[in-house]
Amino acid sequence: MSIIPALREGIRDTRKFGDRTYALLEEIRKEYGELVFFYLLGKEAKKYGDIISLPVDKRPREGYIMPGFEQLKKDPALQEKFVNAFIQAHELPTAYRSILKEYLQLAINSAEELAEYIGSEGKHRIRYEQFYEFKKFNKFIETIMEREFGARPREAPTRRVEKQRKKRIARPEEILAKPLAEFEKHDIAPTPKYPATKKGVEKELRKAGVPEETVKVVAPRLATAVWLDKWFENAAKSYTYKKLGGVPLDEIKNLRNMILAKKHVVEVAAKVMEEHWTRNNHVKIGEDHVDPKFLPLVREHASGMFEDLENIRKAVKEGKMSVEEALLRLHSELFAIYTALEFIEELAGTPDYLASNARPLGVGDRYVIKRDAIGKIHKKLKGTLGIYL
């Protein structure tokens, strides 16, 4: 359940998350903790023929025994306390309580299923490919990821899927002798277009039987992750960029502008939702909310986002989606955007990643980003995008 605030706020500092967990447990301790006294044992020593551990302190320490899993499973009051403490520790909206109660029950069912397989002594280990076999565990994970972040349900690996994964997109080694202009006609698109990517995602969701009203809301969030993944994948495999010695720096700057435009629109939308939609004033989000300095960039790269936001507004106004759910979807998209922007800045700002362009078209096209650097950053970015893909 902690993945919700982690992705929503983009938390990477484990100490910060540890402080929140401590605050959560402290709230439960106040009401359910059982006071105990104990000695902290130190070095072993031989006394009266027996080996014993001597206490470090002369006086006992104070501690608490927290309620166990069995009590949490059977006690509705403790479950209520846990949810309230979770909301307080992570500063989530109070209206989110009913959703968290449902997630907690799914988490309890999932933990019980896994514990039953592992056994009381923990003799049975679970291999990663086995997790697909646990129905309650999968229901828990997929419910959260689909509702909160619009992620696709996980697919159990099959021979067909594995075969598709191994299928190569391009085979440049077979056509190295061809002129660049001739190959460019058949090369994979170095920079995939977001609108085309979104249409592809919408098509896949419809095939999966997702209702049309849900497709309109989920597809744009999911398409952002798919588009970013495809951009880096295509850039690393493009024969055109291979002949140039890498990806032109201008293309990286253009990608950065696209991300900045999306980032600004999502941030503006989140602010409008928090200030107006939460007060039941469902104002339409448009260009008049955009900072004038960003307007040219937004018009060039992110104008289609206003249509997507209008679909969310209608869903919220008609009661098909809560404002909190709408905000969570935006924050999950922002997390992917922030991460991508951070890696793009690393690409453009690391001198070791630069190389001379073998075929410059102008002064601004003199340098390229090495393809191995693109692959390296894509691998790092994939760790974040894997949540959605």
Disulfide bonds with the S-S distance in Angstrom:
none
